[in-house]
Every structure is written in structure tokens, then in C-alpha cells.
Amino acid sequence: LSLHDALPISKVIFRITFQGLKNHIAEHSEIKAKVLDRPNTEIYPKIVVTEITNTSTINLGRMESYSLLGYEIGIYAKNATINGKAMDAMDIARYLQGVIADFMDYELHMKRAMADYKDNIDNSVYCIIMRYNTKGNDYRSRFF
């Protein structure tokens, strides 16, 4: 029995998404951002990954059941000096948005439902919200 066999598909896909994005940012981004599963830190820039949808879509009996899974990725940035260059929060967030899209769209093949600027109470923080959907086979720990 492997770890994947013991976990529901939503947890398996979240781990793949979260850890994969964390590794992708570390390896492919010129701007180092902290990847988190909750937004409770004052570190910027940061990327917060949360599961927002987990609904059963098809249940064909004991061996075939599928779920629709949705993930929200929040990108939070402030003006900063990166590699000795002053950068605007919007430019930092948009750069990270491109790096995240490369991973989510092309490596995981998840379907982007939206990506948009979000107003923030703290106007020194620029925020972009991205949402992705995928379907997962509940028994085989696969998603598509």
C-alpha cells in the first residue's frame, strides 16, 4: 500500500500541485516567492495555493468515481528591490503569474478558469487571483 493509495484524490492532487509549484518557482523563477498553503505571513512576494472546489461529478459504482477539483492561486506582491533592481508590485505579480501559468497550464494540464486582479484593502499589496479546474479519478489517484 503506497501513500497515494491511502489518500483521497483531492489530497493527492493538492500535494502534487503545491509541491510541484513550489519546486517550479524555486527552479524557474528569477523572482523568489514563498509558496504557502495559507496566507498568514508578512513575507512578500508570496503565492498561496488553496483547494476551493471538491465535488463529485460522476459515480459509476465501486471502481469508477470522478471529482471536479478547483484550486485558487493568489499572488501577493509589494514594491521591492530584486537582484539590485527596484520593481513595481504589479510587475512582480505579473511575472509570477506567467511562471505559474507555465506550470499549471503546460506541466499539469489543468484548465484555467480565470486570472484577474483583485482589489486589496492594503493598497501597497498587488494581488492577482488565478483559478484552475481538473477532474480526478477518485480510486486511481489520477487527474486529467
C-alpha positions in Angstrom: 0.0 0.0 0.0 1.5 3.3 -1.1 0.9 6.8 0.3 -1.1 7.6 -2.8 -3.4 4.6 -2.2 -4.3 5.8 1.3 -5.2 9.4 0.4 -8.3 10.7 -1.3 -7.7 12.1 -4.8 -8.2 15.7 -3.7 -5.3 15.4 -1.2 -3.0 13.7 -3.8 -3.7 16.4 -6.4 -3.2 19.2 -3.9 0.2 17.7 -2.8 1.2 17.4 -6.5 0.1 20.9 -7.3 1.5 22.5 -4.1 4.9 20.8 -4.1 5.2 21.0 -7.9 4.5 24.7 -7.9 7.0 25.2 -5.0 9.7 23.4 -6.9 8.9 25.1 -10.2 9.1 28.6 -8.7 12.4 27.7 -7.0 13.9 26.3 -10.2 12.4 28.6 -12.9 11.6 32.0 -11.4 14.1 34.9 -11.3 11.9 36.3 -8.5 11.9 34.0 -5.5 8.5 33.9 -3.9 7.3 31.9 -0.9 4.7 29.3 -1.9 2.2 28.7 1.0 -1.0 26.9 1.7 -2.3 29.7 3.9 -1.7 33.5 3.7 -0.7 34.1 7.3 2.8 35.6 6.7 4.1 39.1 6.0 6.7 37.7 3.5 6.3 39.2 0.0 6.1 38.2 -2.7 4.0 35.1 -1.8 1.9 32.6 -3.7 -1.0 31.0 -1.8 -2.5 27.7 -3.1 -5.9 26.6 -1.7 -8.5 24.0 -2.8 -11.8 25.8 -3.4 -13.9 23.1 -5.1 -14.2 19.4 -4.5 -17.5 18.0 -5.9 -18.4 14.5 -7.1 -19.2 14.7 -10.8 -19.8 11.1 -11.9 -20.2 8.0 -9.8 -20.3 4.7 -11.8 -20.2 2.4 -8.9 -17.3 1.0 -6.8 -14.5 1.3 -9.3 -15.3 4.5 -11.2 -15.9 7.8 -9.5 -14.7 11.2 -10.6 -14.5 14.5 -8.8 -14.2 18.1 -10.1 -11.4 19.8 -8.2 -10.7 23.5 -8.2 -7.6 25.4 -7.0 -7.1 29.1 -6.3 -3.7 30.6 -6.5 -3.3 34.0 -5.0 -0.2 36.0 -5.9 0.6 38.8 -3.5 3.4 41.3 -4.1 4.7 44.6 -2.8 7.2 47.0 -4.4 10.7 45.5 -3.8 14.3 45.5 -4.9 15.0 42.3 -6.7 18.6 41.5 -7.8 19.5 45.1 -7.2 16.7 46.5 -9.3 13.6 48.4 -8.0 10.5 46.6 -9.2 6.8 47.6 -9.0 4.4 45.2 -7.2 2.3 44.9 -10.4 5.3 43.8 -12.5 6.4 41.3 -9.8 2.9 39.8 -9.7 2.5 39.6 -13.4 5.9 38.0 -13.8 5.0 35.3 -11.2 1.6 34.9 -13.0 3.5 33.8 -16.1 5.7 31.4 -14.3 2.7 29.9 -12.5 0.8 29.6 -15.8 3.7 27.7 -17.4 3.5 25.1 -14.6 -0.3 24.8 -14.2 -1.3 25.1 -17.9 1.6 23.2 -19.6 3.0 20.8 -17.0 -0.1 19.8 -15.0 -2.5 20.5 -18.0 -5.1 22.0 -15.6 -7.8 24.2 -17.1 -7.5 27.9 -16.2 -11.0 29.2 -15.2 -9.8 32.8 -14.6 -7.0 35.1 -13.8 -7.7 38.6 -12.6 -6.5 41.5 -10.5 -8.1 41.6 -7.0 -8.6 44.8 -5.0 -6.9 44.7 -1.7 -7.6 46.6 1.5 -3.8 47.3 1.7 -3.1 49.3 -1.4 0.6 48.6 -1.1 -0.1 44.9 -2.0 -0.9 44.0 -5.6 -2.9 40.8 -5.8 -3.7 38.5 -8.8 -6.0 35.5 -8.3 -5.9 32.5 -10.7 -8.3 29.6 -10.6 -7.8 26.2 -12.1 -10.0 23.2 -12.5 -9.3 19.5 -13.1 -11.1 16.2 -12.9 -9.8 13.4 -10.8 -10.4 9.6 -10.7 -11.3 9.0 -7.0 -10.0 5.5 -6.9 -6.9 5.6 -9.2 -5.3 8.8 -7.9 -5.1 10.2 -11.4 -6.3 13.6 -12.7 -7.0 14.9 -16.2 
